[in-house]
């Protein structure tokens, strides 16, 4: 990162000394002050002769060129302040140092004066350039104070890669930064998401070299988990943290949460079982995370067994999160009797259900078509003082639509607008999908048009049923218009969208347009699957276009790595998918 700025040749327009200053005045220091005022006021570069003259004057004042020690600089702070200002001015105003100047600075700069120079510059980028220049050209070994200052300043500017360069310089120069400074640097990198910088930093230390506080390590683990780099977090713990710091319960909770989130519940239990060897005990958060993890992978009965274990512990008790996780697990499996039983057990235990608990149950009953129980839960929700939110309404609308009561779902849609509750993408998708199933395409189209005045960022699954409906009705041009509106809302067509369009155009005999859509699909990086390719090939062969079909086969084999030993029968496209509502 060594800058070239200090070694460029001077411009012909470089500034010069103000006329009228004689050598006597200059030797007395008057000329220097006037010169500084002159070239500081003018935004020009300083001629090398000027630098040499200033260097000569400094040598005359102090009896020749010699190094300062720290005590001398402190005692003569006022006398040396001008020299700091001169160096700063040269750095700001000049991009050229002559050999004379380099020799002079090499003889007279010391670590403390260099620190004052970087401090006065108040520009971390320029300070780093000066650090690099002085290390390389002047062989100056800077103080730890200088490295601390630059490191902190660069981090505060968000220049963590540059800060890492400063850190490496400090280590090479034998200036080991103290623990608090290293902690600051690592935490700053963590907050900025600079995981790679932290990894490089930690790899430089041996376990006996550094001991960091647990809070810092937990923050890094938490960041990795949030970034879905769970394997990286586990590796960090095993390779660094267990050696450099003492893990606590929070450390294990972070790792267990990350592993459960990616479905690695078995590995999560390995960490759970290993907590005691580090002197840590699980808390209710640990158990809730594991129970939720088990329910996410449909092992709800195991989660219920873990709940029984929590009940026998004296230091804490199950809470609403514990029960809601199990209720949600049973609802996902459609086991509403068990879910309702867990709800009753929770209430009998004196635990107040949350709005999330009710939303989960309403959604679960709706998905199995039991709208009587769903509405009953809705009333209980109101009795506990919870107002229905967009998730509540979306779950009820979904339930009525699944039960063939679309008009009741539309009434709830109107009720939402009556209380100024804005629908989300799933509310839209549920009703649009239901309208398309009943072939009420114009109403679905009207619902889509409302997105123009909405702040929602639409998803392809909202448009696909309508596009599919118009294509099946033979209105391909209308389908193309919907795709154009979709793209205007910055919603990119997905694989399903393109496949619907390709088949729709083929059914209308517009084969070349279908091929064009396929090419566009590839051009924007949306990779087709066997369904898309087989459908297009089959339609081309039926249309008597074997050459075009062969080209598609070739592209699929060469570019997409899709094997075609024989033409397979295209699988019917499923466009009416379930829309997730409640978590």
N, C-alpha and C positions, 0 to 999 in steps of 0.2 A: 503493500500500500504506500510505498515511498513516493511522495509527490515530486514532480518535475518542476514545479513552479519556481523554486528557489534557484534553479540552475539554468534558466532561460537567458538568452542574450538581451542586453538592454536595448530599448528603443532609441532611435535617433532623436526623439522628442523628449528624452529624459530631462528632468529638471536640473537646475544648477544652483550654486550659492547666490544669494542675493548680492548684487553689486554694492560696493562701498564698505564692505567689512574687511578691515585690515587684520593682519596676523596678530598684532598685539591685542586687539579687542577679542579676537577669537581665543587666544591663549588665556585670557582672563575669564572666559566663560560667557561673555556677553554675546559674542558671535554665535556660539552654540544655541543660546536661547532664541536669538533672532532667526537662526537657520531653522530650528524646529518649528517656530511659528509660521515661517514661510512655507516649508514643504508640507506641514500638516494641513495647512489651509488649502493647498492646491492638490487636486486629485490626480497627481502625476507620479511617475516612478522616479526613484532616487538614483542619481548617477553613482557609479562605483567610486569615483573620486571623493564624493561627499561622504560615503561610508568610511573610506580610508581616513579622511580628515577627522571625522568624529572619533574613530578608533585611536588616532594619534593623540587627540586631545585628552581622551580618557587616560592614556598612558602617561601624559605629562602631569596631569593633576595628581595621580596616585603614585608617581615616582616610577613609572615603567609598568610593563605588563606583568601581572602576577595574579595568582588565584586568591579568591576570598575564602576564608573559613566562615562557618555559620555565625560565630560570635562577632566577628568583624562586621558582617553585614547587618546584624541587629544593632550594633553600636553606631554604625554610620548609616542608618537607614535613610536619613534625609539626604546625605551626600550621594548615596547610590541610587536613590529613587529616579534621578534624571536618567541614569544609564538604563534602567528598566524601561523607562518611557521611550528612550531612543530605540532600543531593540524592538519594542512593540510597534513603533512607528515604521521601522524598516520592514517589518513583517507585513504590515497592513498596506504600506504605500509602494513597496518595492517587490519585484519578482526576480531580483538578481543579486547575488552575493559574490563579490570578487574574491580572488585567492587571498588578497591582503586582509579583507574583512573576515574570511573564514579562519585565517591564522589568528587574528586578533580575538575573535569570539572564542576560539579554542583555548586561548591563554587566559581569558578573563571571565568567561561564564562559569558559574558553579551551580550546583543543584538548587541552592536556595534562591539565587537570582532567577534561575530558569523557572522555578515555581512561581515567583512573583510575576514573571513575564506572562506565563500561561494564565495566571489568575487575572491579570490586568487586561489581557486580550478579550476575555469574556466571550470567546467564540471557540467552542470545543473542536470544530472542524479545523480551524486554523491552528489551534493548540496542538492537535494531533500531528499536523504537518510539521510544526516546529519541533515536536518531540522526535519525529522520524528523522528530520534533517539533522538535529543536534546529535542524535545517537549515531547516525551513519557518518556524517561529515566532521563532527567535532569530538566523537568518541566520549560523549558526556554520559555519565551514569546518573540518571535522575533519581531523586529521592522518592520514598514511598508516598510522601505527601502529594507529590505531583501526580503519581499514578492514581491515587485515590481521587483527587480532584477531577482528573480527566475521565476516569471511569464513571464517576457519579454524573458528571455533566453530560456525557455522551448517552448514558442510559436515560436521563431525563428528557433528552431530545429524541429518544426512540431509536438511537443509532447503536443497537446492541452488537451488531457484527463488528463495528469499529471499536466498541468497548472491549470485545473479546481480543482484538489485536493489541490493545493497550495492556490487557491482562497478561497476554503471552510475552510482551516486552518486559513486563515487571518480573516475571518468572525467570526469563533469560538473564536479566540483569541482577538476579539474586535478591530482588526486593519483594519479599513475600508479603502480600496483602493480609491484613488481619481478618479474623473470623467475621466480625460484623460487616466489613466491607464486602467480603465474599458472599455473605448471606444477602446483602442488599443487591448485589449483581445477579445472583441466581433468582431471587424473588422478582426482580425487575424483568428478567428474561421470561420467567414463568407467566407473569401478568401480560406480557406482550406476545405470548404464544410461541416464543423462540425455543422450542424444545430441543432442536438440534444443537443450539449453542450450549444449552445446559448439559446435554449428553457429552459433548466434546470436553466441556469443563470438568465434569466429574471423572471422565476417563483419565485425566491428567494426575489424579490424586491416588495415593495409596491410603488404605484405611487408617494407618497411624498418622497420616499427615493432616487430616481434617476431621473434625467432629461438628456436624451441623445440627441445628435444632429440628425437632420432629415436625413442627408447624410448617417449616419450609418444604420438607420432603412430602408432607401430606398435600400441600398446595400443588406440587408438581404432579403427584399421582392423580389428584383430582382433575387437573387440567388434561392429562393424558386420557383419562376415562371419558371426560366430556367430549374430547376429540375422537372418540371411538378407537383409540389406540390402546386397547386393554392389554393385548399381549406385550406391548412395549412397557406398560405400567408394571406388569408382573415381572418382566425381565429386569426392570430398574430396581424393583424391590429385592429380588434375589441376588443381583450382582452388586448393588451399591448400598441400598438403604439399610438392610439388616446388618451391614458391616459398619456403616458410617453414622448410624443414628439408632435410637431406641424406638421401635414401633409402638404405637398405642392402639387403643380400640378403634379410633377414627381411621387409622391406617388400614386396618383389616376391613372396616366397613366400606371404605372406598373401593378396595380390590374386590370384595364380595359383590358389591353393587355392579361393578363393571362386568364381572364374569356372568352374573345372573342376567344382565341386560343382553348379552350376546348368546344366551342359552347354555353357557358352560356351568351348569349348576353343580355338577360333580366336582369340578375344580374349585368352585366356591366353597363347597363343604370341606375340601382339603385345607383351605386357609382357615375355615371355622374351627376345625379340629386342631390346628397348629397354634391357635391363639395362646393357649396355656403355656406353651414352651417359651413364649416371649413375655410371660407375666401379665398377659392381657385377658380380660373377661368380656364375653359378649354382653351387649345391652339390648334393649328392646328394638333399637334400629337394626342391629345385626339380625335378630330373629325375623323382623318384618321384611327385611331385604331377602332373606332366604325363602320365607313363605311366599312372597311375591314371585320370586324366581321359579319356585316349584310350580306355582299356578300358571305362570306364563308358558311352561312346557307341558301343561296339562297333567301334572302330577299333583292334583288338588288333594287327594287323600293323604299323601305324604305331608303336604302343607298343614292339613288338619291335625295330623299326629304331632307336628312340631308345635302347633298351638297348644296342645295338651301339655307339652313340656314346659312352655312358657307359664302356664297356669300354676305349675308346681314350684316355680321360682319365687323366692321371697323378696328379692331386691327390686323387682319390677313386675308389672302385670300387662296383659294384652290391652291394646287400645283400639280405637276405631279403624286405624290403618290395618292392623292385624286381621280383623274380621272382614273388612271391605275387600282385602286381597283375596281371601278365600271365597267370599260371595261372588266376586268377579270371575274367579276361576270356574266355579260351578255354572255361572251364567254362560260363559263361553262354551261350555260343554252341553248346554241346553238342559242341565239338571236343575230345574227351577225349584223343585221340592226341597232339595238339599240347600239351595241358596236361601230360600225362605226360612228354612230351619235355622241356618246360621244367623240370619237377621234376628229371629226371635231370641236365640241364645244371647246375642249381643245385647239386646234391649233388657233381657232378664238380668244380665250381669251389671246393669247400671251404666252401660256405655251408650252415649247418645250418638245415633247415626249422623253422618254428614250428608251434605247435598250430593257428594260423589256417590255415597252408598245408595241413595235413592235413584240417582240417574242410572247406575249400573243395573239395579233391579228392574227399573222401567224398561230399559233397553233389552234386558234378558227376557222379560215376559213378552215384549213386543215381537222379538225374533221367533218365539215359538207360537205366536199368534194368539196369546192369551191376553186380550186387551182389557178384559174385566179386571184382572189382577194388576195390569199395568196402570189402569186408571185409579185403582185402589191405592197403589203405591204413590201415585201422584197426589191423591188427597192426603195421605199420611205426611207426605213431604210438606204440604201446605200447613198441616196442623203443627209441625215442628218449627214453623216460622221461616221456612226456606222458600224463596220465590223461584219459580221455574226459570231456567236459563235456556240458551240456544240448544244445549245438549239435551235438555229435557224435552223440548218441543221436537227436535229432530228425531229423538227416539220414539216419541208417540206417533209422529207422522210416518216414520218407517214402519212401525207396527201396523198402523191402519192400512198402509199401502200393501204390505205383505198379506194382510188379511182380506184383500180385495175391496177395501173401503177407501178408495182414492178420494172421493168427495169429502169424506171426513178429514182426511189429511189436508186437503185444500182449505177447509174451514180453519184448521189450526194454523195454516200458513197465514191466512188473513188475520187471525187472532194475534199472531206474532207482530204483524205490522201495526195492529191497533194499539199495542203497548210499546211501540218503538223499539222492538227487539229485532236486531238485524240478523238475518239468516247467515249461516256459513256455507262453505262450498259443499258440505255433505247434505245440508238441507236442500239446496238447489238440486244436487245430484239425485237424491232420493225421489223427489217429485218428478223430475225430468224423466228418470228411468221408468217410473210408474206410468206416466202419461204415454211414453213411447210404447210400453207393453200393451196398452189399451188402444194403440194406434191414434192417439190424440196428438198428432205431430204438430199441428198449428199452435196448440196450447203450449206444448213443450218449447216450440220455437219462440213463442212470446215470452216465456219464462227466461229463456237464454238471453233475449234482447235486454232484459232488465240489468244484466251484468254491465252494460255500457255505462250505467249511472252508479255502479257500485265500486267500492274501493277493493273488493276482493280480487285476489290473484287467482284466476280460474285454473282448473286442472283438466287435462284431456278427457278424463272419465265423465266429465259433465257434458261434453259435446258429442262424444262417440255414439251414444244411443240415438241422438237426433240425426246425426249424419247417416248412421246405419238405416234408420227408418226411412229417410228420404231416398237413399240409394235403392232400398228394396221396393219402394213405391215407384221407382223409375225416374225420380226427380233428381238426377245427378247434378244438374246445374245449381239447384238449390243447395245441395250438399256442398258443392264447391264454394258457394257464397258463405256458408256457415264456417267452412275452414278458413276463409279469408278473414272473417270477423274474429275467429279464434286467434289468428296470428296477430291481428291488430291489438288484441288484449295481451300480447306477449305470452301467449300460451302455445307452446310448440306441439305440433301433432306428434303422437307417439306411434309405436308399431301397430297398435290396433287401428288407429285412425287411418294410416296408410293402407293397411290391408283391406279395410272397409271400402276405401276409395278405389283401390285397384280392382277389387271384385265388382264393385258397382259399375265402373266404366266398362269392364269386360262384358257384363250382362247387357249393357246397352250397345255392344258392338264397337265401342270406342277404344280399340286395342292400342293404337299408338299413344293415346293419352294415358292409358294404363301403364304402358312402358315408361312414359315420361314421368309419371308419379313414382314408379319404382326407382328410376334414376335419381330423382330428387331425394327420395328416401335415403339412398346411399350417399348422396352429396352432402347432406346435413349430418351424417354420422349416425343415423338411426338404423341399426342393423336389423334386417328382416330375419325371420326364422323360417323353418320348413313350411309352416302353414302359408305364409305370404308367398314364398317362392313356388311351392307346389300349385297353389291356386292360380298364379299367373301362368305358369307353364301349361297347366291343364287347359286353361281358357285359350291360350295361343294355339295349342294343338287342335282343339275343337274348331277354331276359326281358320284352320288351314294355314297356319304361319309357323311351320317347323323350324325355319331358319332363325326367326326371332326367339323361338323357344330354346333352341340350341345355345344361342348367345346368353340367354338368362341362366341356363344350366352351367355354362362355362364360367360366368361371373360368380355364380353362387359357389362353384367348386374352387375357383382360384382365389377370389377376394374374400369370401365369407367362410371358407373352410367347411362348407356344407357338402356332405357326400351324397352323390346321386347315382348309385349303381343301377337303379331302375326308378322310373317315375312312380312316386307313391301317390296314393289317393289323398287328396287334401282333406284335412280334418275340418269339420264345420266350425266357423268362428263363433266364439261365445262372447257376446257383447253385453248381455244383461247380467252384470256381475253384482255381488253383494257390496253394499256401501258400508264401510265401518262407521259407527256413530259414537258410541261411548267407549271409553278406555276400560 
